[in-house]
Amino acid sequence: PYTTLFRSGILREAKQQKIFCYIFTCQLNFQANTESQEGTYNIMRLPDLSHFDGAILLKNTIQYTRIADELEERIRNSGIPCVNIAQKIPGMGSVMVKNYEAEYEVVSYLIQNKGARSINFVSGYPGNPDGEERLRAYCDALSDNGIKVEKERIFSGNYSIGSGVRAVQEWLSRNERLPDAYVCANDQMAIGVIEELNRAGYSVPGDTMVTGFDGDDLCQAFSPRIATVETGQHECGSIAVRQLIDAWSGKAMRTEWVEGSFRKAESCGDYEKGETTGNICGTFVKESVILRQTSDFIRNMSSDFTEAETLEAFYETMKKYIRIGDMSSCYLCMCEMDKVFHRENPEKRNLIDLKNINTGYTETVTIPVACHSDSFMAYSAFPSGLVLPEEIESKDEADFYVVTPVNYHHCCYGYFVSADSYFSLQSELFYSWVSNVGIALENIRKWILMNGLMRRLNDMWIYDTMTKLYNRAGFYYIAEDVLSGMKEKKADRADKRKRDRKNGVKTEDDKARSMHIRRKTAEAKNNGKRGKSGGSKVSCRNGSGISGKTG
């Protein structure tokens, strides 16, 4: 939800200004291991930035620091103007949300207007600039209101619902008195806090108050409605686009600030009627219907993919499921097959190496399955840095493309591109769909490896490893097939002779027999000529000797 609002603002402004966009995005669990982070965030390494006119970056949403820093350096080296949202980067434009001021207002309101004296804080993951600003505001607001900052009341989260749940569980396990309020660094963690408090038998705001941050629409539909800070993400996205336009006209990059607005609600004891409740409920009903339909679609897809043991079978199945949501056209882009689905490693004496996998995008990619206007097609190899061939861009006439990685952990298979699809940007089900594609390709890769291993084991059983000749086991293994083949060939020759003789055509056997007869006749004639030349005959009466002629 956090990045969705920024992207919506970017796309809205870009469409108005007739700017075409590529959006490189991915989804990753906060607890993902390093291999999964590397494989997923590889998508940020894909584009050749020299083909783009500008970039808008949300660096603080890239959890893998090495790739985030690498992307920043690549943008600098490309020379294109860049605007970063929610974080200042020297040499780039920036659009900043006043996190500190907004969170300071929230904590001060709870203390001064609601009488809170004990307040727990659920922060974001360490190193995140937004989270650190909000934590600093919490500490300063407590101190300025004469309340001691207690480290035991600060819980390190990761912006997920689960981390809000764990923050409550950890506090309750200490058998401490419930705090007067929970202040959360984002709305997702606030939802987790309320859910776990309800499970433990506490009510919000009856037993404790809860606030969030970011202005997620879900807060308005939640019960109780959650007090939160609306950070103006739509506005931030629009400002970023306008900064790029200014940069193209020669204006200097700058930093612009957007105010956060504290929206009081039931979770902190304020019962003002929400302005957009009806619209939000309608939106969630619509999303619930889409959820049910798409869930069945993805379950069927998973089942069908398990039967695909070859790439050809996978591509055929993919045609059945490639259109999902609101995509006007879509493209499955695959890395070079010999590097992804290789069977043997020449550097290791042609042994199969299970760990020898493709971990990055290859120089060229192909599109084996593409769907445009309900028609399927394929595209030959083109440079991966282009993301898509130019002929596709001109044909689609889209406003934007969403580019998502297709991987399994750190094994990179390619990427998926969808045109004008808000479903790809906003629905977590889309990422489940893409994950299914990656899992299916990983299963095929392992099928290929297993088949190679089985072939090797069979060869070790039937061949002598030194001479590569069949051993006894090999003889029994192939004898039946060889003999059957010989019998079939013999029967085929006999049938052919019958047909040729019936048609008056001399067969090869007839020709060979005629040659043999002519040769014997010639030999007999030669022997007869020798007999007329005279000589003496030597013989052995007992029949045990030899006979011949002497001249």
C-alpha positions in Angstrom: 0.0 0.0 0.0 2.8 2.4 0.8 4.4 2.3 -2.7 1.0 1.9 -4.4 -0.1 5.4 -3.5 3.2 7.0 -4.7 3.0 5.1 -8.0 -0.6 6.1 -8.5 0.4 9.8 -8.2 3.3 9.3 -10.7 1.1 7.5 -13.3 -1.7 10.1 -13.0 0.7 13.0 -13.6 2.7 11.2 -16.3 -0.5 10.4 -18.2 -1.5 14.1 -18.1 1.9 15.1 -19.3 1.9 12.4 -22.0 5.0 10.7 -20.5 5.5 7.0 -21.1 6.6 5.0 -18.0 8.3 1.7 -17.2 7.7 0.6 -13.6 10.2 -1.9 -12.2 8.6 -3.5 -9.1 8.7 -6.7 -7.0 7.4 -8.0 -3.7 9.5 -9.7 -1.1 8.9 -10.9 2.4 10.8 -8.9 5.0 12.2 -12.1 6.5 13.5 -13.3 3.1 17.0 -14.6 3.1 19.9 -13.0 1.1 19.6 -15.3 -1.9 15.9 -14.5 -2.3 16.6 -10.8 -1.9 19.4 -11.0 -4.6 17.2 -12.9 -7.0 14.1 -10.7 -6.6 15.9 -7.2 -6.6 17.9 -8.3 -9.7 15.0 -6.6 -11.6 16.6 -3.2 -10.7 19.7 -4.3 -12.6 17.8 -5.1 -15.8 17.3 -1.8 -17.7 20.0 -0.1 -19.7 19.4 3.4 -18.3 21.0 5.1 -21.4 17.7 4.3 -23.2 15.6 6.3 -20.6 15.2 10.1 -20.2 14.8 10.1 -16.5 14.1 8.1 -13.3 12.0 8.3 -10.2 13.4 6.3 -7.4 12.0 5.0 -4.0 15.3 3.9 -2.7 14.1 3.3 0.9 11.7 0.6 -0.3 14.6 -1.6 -1.7 15.5 -3.7 1.3 18.7 -5.1 -0.2 21.2 -2.3 0.5 23.8 -3.5 -2.0 21.5 -3.4 -5.0 19.9 -0.1 -3.8 23.4 1.6 -3.6 24.3 0.0 -6.9 21.2 1.3 -8.6 21.9 4.8 -7.3 25.4 4.6 -8.7 24.2 3.4 -12.1 21.7 6.3 -12.3 24.5 8.7 -11.6 26.8 7.2 -14.2 24.0 7.3 -16.8 23.7 11.0 -16.6 19.9 11.0 -16.6 18.0 13.2 -14.1 16.5 11.4 -11.1 14.1 12.3 -8.3 14.1 10.2 -5.2 11.0 10.1 -3.0 11.2 10.1 0.8 15.0 10.3 1.1 17.6 13.0 0.2 20.4 11.9 -2.1 23.1 14.4 -3.1 22.9 15.4 -6.8 19.3 14.2 -7.2 16.0 15.9 -6.7 13.9 14.7 -3.8 10.3 14.8 -2.5 10.1 14.5 1.2 7.3 13.8 3.6 7.5 15.6 6.9 7.6 12.4 9.0 9.0 14.0 12.1 6.5 16.8 12.4 3.5 14.5 11.8 4.6 11.8 14.3 5.4 14.4 16.9 1.9 15.7 16.5 0.4 12.3 17.0 2.3 11.5 20.2 1.7 15.0 21.6 -2.0 14.6 20.9 -2.2 11.3 22.8 -0.4 12.8 25.8 -2.0 16.3 25.9 -5.6 15.5 24.7 -6.0 11.8 25.7 -4.0 11.7 28.9 -1.7 9.0 27.8 1.4 8.5 30.0 2.7 5.1 28.9 3.1 4.7 25.1 4.7 1.8 23.3 6.2 2.4 19.9 6.4 -0.2 17.0 9.2 1.0 14.6 10.2 0.1 11.1 13.3 -2.0 10.2 16.6 -0.4 11.2 18.2 1.9 8.6 14.9 3.0 7.0 14.9 6.8 6.9 11.1 7.2 7.4 11.1 4.9 10.3 14.0 6.5 12.0 12.4 10.0 11.7 9.2 8.7 13.2 11.1 7.0 16.1 13.0 10.2 16.8 9.7 12.2 16.9 8.3 9.7 19.4 11.3 10.1 21.7 11.3 13.9 21.4 7.6 14.2 22.1 7.8 12.1 25.2 10.8 14.1 26.5 9.2 17.4 25.7 6.1 16.4 27.7 8.1 15.3 30.7 7.8 11.5 30.1 10.9 9.3 30.3 11.8 7.3 27.1 12.0 3.6 28.0 13.8 1.4 25.6 11.7 -1.6 26.7 8.7 0.1 25.1 10.3 0.3 21.6 9.8 -2.7 19.4 11.6 -3.1 16.1 9.2 -4.1 13.3 9.3 -4.5 9.6 6.2 -2.7 8.4 4.2 -5.9 8.2 1.0 -7.0 10.0 3.0 -9.8 11.6 5.4 -7.5 13.3 2.5 -5.7 15.0 1.2 -9.0 16.2 4.7 -9.9 17.6 5.1 -6.5 19.4 1.9 -7.2 21.4 2.8 -10.8 22.1 6.2 -9.8 23.4 4.8 -7.1 25.7 2.0 -9.4 27.1 4.6 -12.2 27.8 6.3 -9.9 30.3 3.1 -9.7 32.3 3.3 -5.9 32.3 0.4 -3.5 32.5 -1.1 -2.7 29.1 0.2 0.7 27.9 -2.2 3.6 27.4 -1.4 3.7 23.7 0.5 2.0 20.8 2.0 4.3 18.2 3.0 2.4 15.1 5.3 3.5 12.3 2.8 2.4 9.6 -0.8 1.3 9.2 -0.1 -2.4 8.6 1.6 -2.8 12.0 -1.3 -0.9 13.6 -3.7 -3.5 12.2 -1.5 -6.3 13.6 -1.5 -4.7 17.0 -5.3 -4.3 17.1 -5.8 -7.9 15.9 -3.6 -9.4 18.5 -5.1 -7.2 21.3 -8.5 -8.4 20.3 -7.4 -12.0 20.4 -6.0 -11.5 23.9 -9.4 -10.1 25.1 -8.6 -6.4 25.0 -10.6 -3.7 23.2 -9.5 -0.7 21.2 -9.9 2.1 22.3 -11.5 0.8 25.5 -8.3 -0.7 27.0 -5.7 1.0 24.9 -5.4 3.4 21.9 -3.6 2.6 18.6 -2.4 4.9 15.8 -0.8 4.2 12.5 1.0 6.1 9.7 0.7 6.5 5.9 -3.0 6.9 5.4 -3.8 3.5 4.0 -7.4 3.2 2.8 -7.7 -0.1 4.8 -7.6 2.0 8.0 -10.9 3.5 7.1 -12.6 0.2 6.4 -11.1 -1.5 9.5 -13.1 -1.8 12.7 -12.3 0.3 14.6 -11.3 2.9 12.1 -7.6 3.5 12.7 -6.2 7.0 13.4 -3.3 7.6 11.0 -1.2 10.2 9.3 -2.0 10.9 5.6 1.3 11.6 4.0 0.2 12.8 0.6 1.8 10.0 -1.4 -0.3 10.9 -4.5 1.0 14.5 -4.3 4.6 13.2 -3.8 4.3 11.2 -7.0 2.9 14.1 -9.0 5.7 16.5 -7.7 8.4 14.0 -8.7 7.1 13.9 -12.3 7.0 17.7 -12.5 10.5 17.9 -11.2 11.7 15.7 -14.0 10.0 17.8 -16.6 11.7 20.9 -15.1 15.1 19.1 -15.2 14.6 18.4 -18.9 14.1 22.1 -19.5 17.3 22.8 -17.8 16.2 23.7 -14.3 18.2 22.6 -11.2 17.1 19.7 -9.1 15.6 20.6 -5.8 14.0 19.2 -2.6 10.3 19.7 -2.0 8.4 18.9 1.2 4.9 17.6 1.6 3.0 18.0 4.9 1.5 15.0 6.7 -2.0 15.3 8.1 -3.1 13.6 11.3 -6.5 11.9 10.7 -8.1 11.1 14.1 -10.4 8.1 14.3 -12.0 5.5 16.6 -8.8 3.7 17.5 -7.7 6.7 19.6 -11.2 7.5 21.0 -12.4 10.0 18.3 -15.7 9.0 16.6 -15.8 11.5 13.7 -17.6 10.1 10.7 -15.2 9.2 7.9 -15.7 11.2 4.7 -15.0 8.3 2.2 -16.4 5.3 4.0 -19.0 4.5 1.3 -16.4 4.7 -1.5 -14.0 2.6 0.5 -16.5 -0.1 1.3 -17.5 -0.3 -2.4 -13.8 -0.7 -3.3 -13.4 -3.5 -0.9 -16.5 -5.3 -2.1 -15.1 -5.1 -5.6 -11.7 -6.3 -4.5 -13.3 -9.2 -2.6 -15.0 -10.4 -5.8 -11.7 -10.1 -7.7 -10.0 -12.0 -4.9 -12.3 -15.0 -5.2 -12.1 -15.2 -8.9 -8.4 -14.8 -9.1 -7.8 -17.2 -6.2 -9.5 -20.0 -8.2 -7.6 -19.0 -11.3 -4.2 -19.3 -9.5 -5.1 -22.6 -7.8 -6.0 -24.1 -11.2 -2.8 -22.6 -12.7 -0.7 -24.3 -9.9 -2.3 -27.6 -10.6 -1.7 -27.5 -14.3 1.9 -26.3 -14.0 2.8 -29.4 -11.9 2.1 -31.5 -15.0 4.5 -29.6 -17.2 7.9 -31.4 -17.4 9.3 -29.7 -20.4 9.6 -26.1 -21.5 7.3 -26.7 -24.5 4.6 -28.0 -22.2 5.1 -25.1 -19.9 4.7 -22.6 -22.7 1.4 -24.2 -23.8 0.1 -24.1 -20.2 1.3 -20.5 -19.9 -0.9 -19.4 -22.9 -3.9 -20.6 -20.8 -3.0 -18.4 -17.8 -0.9 -15.5 -19.1 -3.9 -13.1 -19.1 -4.8 -12.1 -15.6 -6.5 -9.0 -14.3 -6.7 -6.0 -16.5 -3.7 -6.5 -18.8 -4.2 -5.2 -22.3 -1.1 -7.1 -23.4 1.6 -9.1 -21.7 5.0 -10.7 -22.4 7.0 -13.5 -20.8 10.6 -12.6 -21.4 13.1 -15.5 -20.8 16.9 -15.5 -20.3 19.1 -17.5 -22.7 18.0 -21.1 -22.4 21.4 -22.7 -22.5 22.5 -20.7 -19.5 19.3 -21.3 -17.5 18.5 -24.9 -18.3 22.1 -26.2 -19.0 22.7 -29.8 -18.1 26.5 -30.0 -17.7 29.4 -27.9 -16.5 32.3 -28.2 -19.0 34.7 -26.8 -16.4 33.9 -29.8 -14.1 34.7 -32.6 -16.5 31.2 -32.6 -17.9 29.7 -33.4 -14.5 26.2 -32.1 -13.7 26.5 -29.3 -11.1 23.2 -28.8 -9.2 24.4 -25.5 -7.8 25.4 -24.1 -11.2 22.5 -21.8 -11.8 21.8 -18.5 -13.6 21.8 -15.7 -11.1 21.4 -12.6 -13.4 19.8 -11.4 -16.6 21.6 -12.6 -19.7 22.7 -10.2 -22.5 19.8 -11.2 -24.7 16.3 -12.5 -23.9 13.5 -14.0 -26.0 9.7 -13.8 -25.7 8.4 -17.3 -26.1 4.9 -16.4 -25.1 3.3 -13.0 -25.8 -0.4 -12.0 -25.8 -1.7 -9.0 -27.6 -5.4 -8.4 -28.4 -6.1 -12.1 -27.5 -3.5 -13.3 -30.1 -0.4 -15.3 -29.2 2.9 -14.7 -30.7 6.7 -15.0 -30.0 9.7 -12.7 -30.5 13.3 -13.7 -31.2 16.3 -12.6 -29.2 16.9 -8.9 -28.4 19.1 -7.1 -25.8 17.7 -7.5 -22.3 18.6 -3.9 -21.4 15.9 -2.7 -23.8 13.3 -4.6 -21.7 11.0 -4.9 -24.7 11.7 -4.6 -28.5 10.8 -1.2 -30.0 8.2 -2.8 -32.3 6.2 -3.8 -29.3 6.2 -0.3 -27.8 4.9 1.2 -31.0 2.2 -1.5 -31.5 0.8 -1.5 -27.9 0.3 2.3 -27.6 0.2 1.8 -23.8 0.6 4.4 -21.1 2.9 2.3 -18.9 4.5 -1.1 -18.5 4.9 -3.0 -15.3 8.1 -5.1 -15.2 8.3 -7.9 -12.6 11.0 -10.5 -12.0 10.5 -14.2 -12.7 12.8 -16.0 -10.4 13.1 -18.8 -7.8 15.2 -17.6 -4.9 18.4 -16.4 -6.6 17.9 -18.3 -9.8 16.9 -15.8 -12.5 14.6 -17.1 -15.3 13.6 -13.7 -16.8 10.8 -11.2 -16.2 7.2 -10.5 -17.0 5.9 -7.3 -18.6 2.2 -6.2 -18.5 0.8 -3.2 -20.2 -1.5 -0.6 -18.5 -2.2 -3.0 -15.6 -3.2 -1.5 -12.3 -3.8 -5.1 -11.1 -0.1 -5.8 -11.5 0.7 -2.8 -9.3 -2.0 -3.1 -6.6 -2.9 -6.7 -6.1 -0.8 -9.1 -4.0 -2.5 -11.9 -6.0 -0.5 -10.8 -9.0 2.8 -11.5 -7.1 1.4 -15.0 -6.2 0.7 -15.5 -9.9 4.3 -14.5 -10.8 5.7 -16.7 -8.0 3.8 -19.7 -9.5 5.5 -19.1 -12.8 9.0 -19.0 -11.2 8.2 -22.2 -9.2 7.0 -24.0 -12.4 10.3 -23.1 -14.2 12.3 -24.3 -11.2 10.5 -27.6 -11.3 11.3 -28.0 -15.0 15.0 -27.1 -14.4 15.1 -29.9 -11.8 13.4 -32.3 -14.1 16.1 -31.6 -16.7 18.8 -32.2 -14.1 17.2 -35.4 -12.8 16.8 -36.7 -16.3 20.5 -36.0 -16.9 21.5 -37.7 -13.7 19.4 -40.8 -14.5 21.0 -40.9 -17.9 24.4 -40.9 -16.3 23.5 -43.6 -13.9 22.1 -45.8 -16.7 25.4 -45.2 -18.7 27.5 -46.3 -15.6 25.4 -49.5 -15.4 25.6 -50.6 -19.1 29.0 -49.2 -20.3 32.5 -50.1 -19.3 33.8 -46.8 -17.9 37.3 -47.2 -19.5 36.4 -48.4 -23.0 32.8 -47.1 -23.3 31.8 -50.5 -24.7 28.7 -52.3 -23.6 29.3 -54.7 -20.7 27.2 -57.8 -19.9 24.4 -55.6 -18.3 24.5 -53.4 -21.4 24.2 -56.5 -23.6 21.0 -57.6 -21.8 19.8 -54.0 -21.7 20.0 -53.5 -25.5 19.9 -57.1 -26.9 16.1 -57.3 -27.2 15.8 -54.0 -29.0 18.7 -54.8 -31.3 17.4 -58.2 -32.2 13.9 -56.8 -32.7 15.3 -54.2 -35.0 17.2 -56.7 -37.1 14.1 -58.9 -37.4 12.1 -55.9 -38.6 14.7 -54.9 -41.2 14.8 -58.5 -42.4 11.1 -58.7 -42.7 11.0 -55.3 -44.5 13.6 -56.5 -47.0 11.6 -59.7 -47.7 8.4 -57.7 -48.3 10.3 -55.4 -50.6 11.7 -58.3 -52.7 8.2 -59.8 -53.1 6.8 -56.4 -54.3 9.7 -55.9 -56.7 9.5 -59.3 -58.2 5.8 -59.0 -58.6 6.3 -55.7 -60.4 9.2 -57.1 -62.5 11.8 -55.0 -60.8 15.1 -56.6 -60.1 16.0 -56.4 -56.4 19.5 -55.8 -55.1 19.6 -59.5 -54.1 18.7 -60.5 -57.7 21.4 -58.3 -59.0 23.9 -59.7 -56.6 22.9 -63.3 -57.5 23.3 -62.5 -61.2 26.8 -61.1 -60.6 27.7 -64.2 -58.6 26.6 -66.5 -61.5 28.5 -64.5 -64.1 31.6 -64.6 -62.0 31.3 -68.4 -61.5 30.8 -68.9 -65.3 33.9 -66.8 -66.1 35.9 -68.9 -63.6 34.7 -72.1 -65.2 35.7 -71.0 -68.7 39.2 -70.0 -67.5 39.6 -73.4 -65.8 38.6 -75.1 -69.1 41.3 -73.2 -71.1 44.0 -74.3 -68.6 43.0 -78.0 -69.1 43.7 -77.9 -72.9 47.3 -76.8 -72.4 48.5 -80.5 -71.4 50.7 -81.8 -68.5 50.8 -84.7 -66.1 48.5 -85.6 -63.3 49.5 -86.5 -59.8 47.0 -88.3 -57.6 46.8 -90.3 -54.3 44.8 -93.4 -54.4 43.9 -93.4 -50.7 42.1 -90.1 -51.1 44.0 -88.5 -48.3 46.4 -86.5 -50.5 45.9 -83.6 -52.9 45.5 -83.6 -56.6 46.6 -81.1 -59.1 48.4 -80.7 -62.4 52.0 -80.1 -63.2 53.3 -78.7 -66.4 
